[in-house]
Each structure stands twice: as structure tokens, then as C-alpha cells.
Amino acid sequence: MMNYNKISVTQGARTELHDLLNLTGAEISVNELPAGASVPFVHAHKQNEEIYAVLAGKGSVKIDGETVELREGDWLRISPAAKRQFFAAPDAGIRYLCIQVKENSLEEYTAADAVIL
């Protein structure tokens, strides 16, 4: 049995990695909106916080009525209850990563979770 899974993600509106990588503790998606486009709905979550990384381009996200500008290199965490909707800039598309994890579930991280062999 292999202790890893590897895939390649190319261009596409949305690629969810949960099933492709057999993830057990997070949902990760790669998302792309062309210039002037938006996610066609506002959403929130029951338990999961979302962490976003802007990989390329620019745009904005409306969070609980507040507009937050986004550009390549930005990272953003949004709590589960916050209402959100993403938009590409009128003149540029946006490509971003979304990591979804259960809020307050992280018990150990980095060196505390590592085992030196």
C-alpha cells in the first residue's frame, strides 16, 4: 500500500481534490474565474472554516457585506458562519486555492506533530 497520492491539476473552473487524493481531514479545491465572472451564489458553512490562497490574478470577495480586494499572493481565512461570494476583477481573472477544515480541529501542528525517525 502506498502512503501517498499524487495528481496533476491543470486549468479548469473548479477541481475538488477530496476524492482525487483520498483526503481524510480537509477538502481542497483549485478554482478559476475568468475576468468579470463571479461564483454564482453566496454561501456559508456549518462547521468548516475556509483558507484561501490567491495563486494568480486579482478580484474580490464579499464577506458579510464587506468587500475585500484580493491579488496574487494574498491569503485569507473565513469563519464558517460568514456569508461569502467571490468575484474576478473586470479586467483580470483570478485563480485561487480553497482549503476547508473543521474549525477548532487542529490539535498539533508543525514540529509538535512530527516524529523524527
ROLO-706399 format. One record per residue (C-alpha): residue number from 1; x, y, z; residue in three letters. Coordinates in Angstrom, 3 decimals, padded with zeros to 6 digits. Example, Ala and Ser with C-alpha at 12.3 -4.5 7.8 and 13.67 -1.06 7.14 Angstrom:
<node nr="1" X="012.300" Y="-004.500" Z="007.800" rest="Ala"/>
<node nr="2" X="013.670" Y="-001.060" Z="007.140" rest="Ser"/>
***
This chain:
<node nr="1" X="000.000" Y="000.000" Z="000.000" rest="Met"/>
<node nr="2" X="001.306" Y="003.446" Z="-000.911" rest="Met"/>
<node nr="3" X="001.482" Y="006.147" Z="001.753" rest="Asn"/>
<node nr="4" X="000.836" Y="008.969" Z="-000.715" rest="Tyr"/>
<node nr="5" X="-001.312" Y="010.049" Z="-003.658" rest="Asn"/>
<node nr="6" X="-000.178" Y="012.330" Z="-006.468" rest="Lys"/>
<node nr="7" X="-002.232" Y="014.059" Z="-009.152" rest="Ile"/>
<node nr="8" X="-001.747" Y="016.936" Z="-011.574" rest="Ser"/>
<node nr="9" X="-004.203" Y="019.818" Z="-011.732" rest="Val"/>
<node nr="10" X="-004.395" Y="021.846" Z="-014.919" rest="Thr"/>
<node nr="11" X="-006.649" Y="024.710" Z="-015.915" rest="Gln"/>
<node nr="12" X="-010.314" Y="024.399" Z="-015.066" rest="Gly"/>
<node nr="13" X="-013.155" Y="026.273" Z="-013.410" rest="Ala"/>
<node nr="14" X="-013.036" Y="024.073" Z="-010.277" rest="Arg"/>
<node nr="15" X="-011.137" Y="020.950" Z="-009.285" rest="Thr"/>
<node nr="16" X="-012.034" Y="019.326" Z="-005.963" rest="Glu"/>
<node nr="17" X="-009.201" Y="017.220" Z="-004.556" rest="Leu"/>
<node nr="18" X="-011.091" Y="015.311" Z="-001.845" rest="His"/>
<node nr="19" X="-011.812" Y="012.202" Z="-003.922" rest="Asp"/>
<node nr="20" X="-008.802" Y="012.562" Z="-006.237" rest="Leu"/>
<node nr="21" X="-006.328" Y="012.438" Z="-003.322" rest="Leu"/>
<node nr="22" X="-008.464" Y="010.426" Z="-000.879" rest="Asn"/>
<node nr="23" X="-008.297" Y="013.241" Z="001.666" rest="Leu"/>
<node nr="24" X="-009.481" Y="012.403" Z="005.184" rest="Thr"/>
<node nr="25" X="-009.055" Y="015.664" Z="007.110" rest="Gly"/>
<node nr="26" X="-009.612" Y="018.504" Z="004.652" rest="Ala"/>
<node nr="27" X="-011.306" Y="019.490" Z="001.418" rest="Glu"/>
<node nr="28" X="-009.126" Y="021.354" Z="-001.051" rest="Ile"/>
<node nr="29" X="-010.189" Y="022.848" Z="-004.351" rest="Ser"/>
<node nr="30" X="-008.466" Y="024.813" Z="-007.103" rest="Val"/>
<node nr="31" X="-010.788" Y="027.458" Z="-008.537" rest="Asn"/>
<node nr="32" X="-010.572" Y="029.771" Z="-011.515" rest="Glu"/>
<node nr="33" X="-012.843" Y="032.638" Z="-012.555" rest="Leu"/>
<node nr="34" X="-012.356" Y="034.498" Z="-015.848" rest="Pro"/>
<node nr="35" X="-012.310" Y="038.301" Z="-015.921" rest="Ala"/>
<node nr="36" X="-015.669" Y="039.737" Z="-014.866" rest="Gly"/>
<node nr="37" X="-017.063" Y="036.431" Z="-013.593" rest="Ala"/>
<node nr="38" X="-018.185" Y="035.501" Z="-010.090" rest="Ser"/>
<node nr="39" X="-019.199" Y="032.488" Z="-008.067" rest="Val"/>
<node nr="40" X="-022.954" Y="032.452" Z="-008.810" rest="Pro"/>
<node nr="41" X="-024.070" Y="032.158" Z="-005.172" rest="Phe"/>
<node nr="42" X="-023.450" Y="033.405" Z="-001.647" rest="Val"/>
<node nr="43" X="-022.585" Y="030.657" Z="000.836" rest="His"/>
<node nr="44" X="-021.569" Y="029.911" Z="004.420" rest="Ala"/>
<node nr="45" X="-020.669" Y="026.688" Z="006.211" rest="His"/>
<node nr="46" X="-021.977" Y="024.729" Z="009.183" rest="Lys"/>
<node nr="47" X="-018.602" Y="023.664" Z="010.661" rest="Gln"/>
<node nr="48" X="-015.766" Y="024.337" Z="008.228" rest="Asn"/>
<node nr="49" X="-013.539" Y="027.382" Z="008.086" rest="Glu"/>
<node nr="50" X="-012.003" Y="028.126" Z="004.709" rest="Glu"/>
<node nr="51" X="-008.468" Y="029.247" Z="003.945" rest="Ile"/>
<node nr="52" X="-007.930" Y="030.844" Z="000.542" rest="Tyr"/>
<node nr="53" X="-004.657" Y="031.426" Z="-001.308" rest="Ala"/>
<node nr="54" X="-004.715" Y="033.613" Z="-004.409" rest="Val"/>
<node nr="55" X="-002.433" Y="031.863" Z="-006.914" rest="Leu"/>
<node nr="56" X="-002.799" Y="034.295" Z="-009.824" rest="Ala"/>
<node nr="57" X="-004.767" Y="037.321" Z="-010.944" rest="Gly"/>
<node nr="58" X="-006.975" Y="039.586" Z="-008.893" rest="Lys"/>
<node nr="59" X="-010.525" Y="040.033" Z="-007.716" rest="Gly"/>
<node nr="60" X="-012.513" Y="040.448" Z="-004.539" rest="Ser"/>
<node nr="61" X="-014.645" Y="038.614" Z="-002.042" rest="Val"/>
<node nr="62" X="-017.717" Y="039.990" Z="-000.327" rest="Lys"/>
<node nr="63" X="-017.772" Y="038.777" Z="003.297" rest="Ile"/>
<node nr="64" X="-020.833" Y="039.661" Z="005.388" rest="Asp"/>
<node nr="65" X="-021.416" Y="042.680" Z="003.148" rest="Gly"/>
<node nr="66" X="-017.788" Y="043.939" Z="003.242" rest="Glu"/>
<node nr="67" X="-015.731" Y="043.844" Z="000.028" rest="Thr"/>
<node nr="68" X="-012.147" Y="042.606" Z="000.443" rest="Val"/>
<node nr="69" X="-009.792" Y="043.128" Z="-002.502" rest="Glu"/>
<node nr="70" X="-007.633" Y="040.137" Z="-003.487" rest="Leu"/>
<node nr="71" X="-004.466" Y="039.767" Z="-005.547" rest="Arg"/>
<node nr="72" X="-001.786" Y="037.159" Z="-006.206" rest="Glu"/>
<node nr="73" X="-000.006" Y="036.159" Z="-003.004" rest="Gly"/>
<node nr="74" X="-002.880" Y="037.012" Z="-000.648" rest="Asp"/>
<node nr="75" X="-004.071" Y="034.514" Z="001.966" rest="Trp"/>
<node nr="76" X="-007.444" Y="034.767" Z="003.682" rest="Leu"/>
<node nr="77" X="-009.243" Y="032.788" Z="006.412" rest="Arg"/>
<node nr="78" X="-013.035" Y="032.958" Z="006.653" rest="Ile"/>
<node nr="79" X="-015.002" Y="031.598" Z="009.623" rest="Ser"/>
<node nr="80" X="-017.806" Y="029.114" Z="008.925" rest="Pro"/>
<node nr="81" X="-020.751" Y="031.452" Z="009.608" rest="Ala"/>
<node nr="82" X="-019.521" Y="034.294" Z="007.384" rest="Ala"/>
<node nr="83" X="-021.507" Y="034.779" Z="004.184" rest="Lys"/>
<node nr="84" X="-019.145" Y="034.937" Z="001.182" rest="Arg"/>
<node nr="85" X="-019.076" Y="035.342" Z="-002.592" rest="Gln"/>
<node nr="86" X="-016.011" Y="035.596" Z="-004.877" rest="Phe"/>
<node nr="87" X="-015.539" Y="037.859" Z="-007.903" rest="Phe"/>
<node nr="88" X="-012.834" Y="038.160" Z="-010.561" rest="Ala"/>
<node nr="89" X="-011.730" Y="041.688" Z="-011.445" rest="Ala"/>
<node nr="90" X="-013.398" Y="043.194" Z="-014.531" rest="Pro"/>
<node nr="91" X="-010.049" Y="043.219" Z="-016.362" rest="Asp"/>
<node nr="92" X="-008.368" Y="040.050" Z="-014.998" rest="Ala"/>
<node nr="93" X="-009.242" Y="036.540" Z="-013.980" rest="Gly"/>
<node nr="94" X="-008.414" Y="035.015" Z="-010.614" rest="Ile"/>
<node nr="95" X="-007.094" Y="031.544" Z="-009.700" rest="Arg"/>
<node nr="96" X="-007.270" Y="030.525" Z="-006.055" rest="Tyr"/>
<node nr="97" X="-006.887" Y="027.575" Z="-003.751" rest="Leu"/>
<node nr="98" X="-009.508" Y="026.848" Z="-001.088" rest="Cys"/>
<node nr="99" X="-008.685" Y="024.664" Z="001.916" rest="Ile"/>
<node nr="100" X="-011.683" Y="023.669" Z="004.010" rest="Gln"/>
<node nr="101" X="-011.187" Y="022.229" Z="007.518" rest="Val"/>
<node nr="102" X="-013.338" Y="021.832" Z="010.610" rest="Lys"/>
<node nr="103" X="-012.995" Y="024.935" Z="012.763" rest="Glu"/>
<node nr="104" X="-011.001" Y="024.396" Z="016.007" rest="Asn"/>
<node nr="105" X="-009.956" Y="020.859" Z="014.990" rest="Ser"/>
<node nr="106" X="-006.191" Y="021.433" Z="014.837" rest="Leu"/>
<node nr="107" X="-004.592" Y="019.873" Z="017.899" rest="Glu"/>
<node nr="108" X="-000.910" Y="019.663" Z="016.927" rest="Glu"/>
<node nr="109" X="000.984" Y="021.194" Z="014.038" rest="Tyr"/>
<node nr="110" X="004.429" Y="021.572" Z="012.526" rest="Thr"/>
<node nr="111" X="007.151" Y="020.255" Z="014.880" rest="Ala"/>
<node nr="112" X="004.672" Y="019.197" Z="017.601" rest="Ala"/>
<node nr="113" X="003.089" Y="016.701" Z="015.188" rest="Asp"/>
<node nr="114" X="006.355" Y="015.499" Z="013.610" rest="Ala"/>
<node nr="115" X="008.103" Y="012.267" Z="014.544" rest="Val"/>
<node nr="116" X="011.846" Y="012.209" Z="013.852" rest="Ile"/>
<node nr="117" X="012.829" Y="008.773" Z="012.588" rest="Leu"/>
***
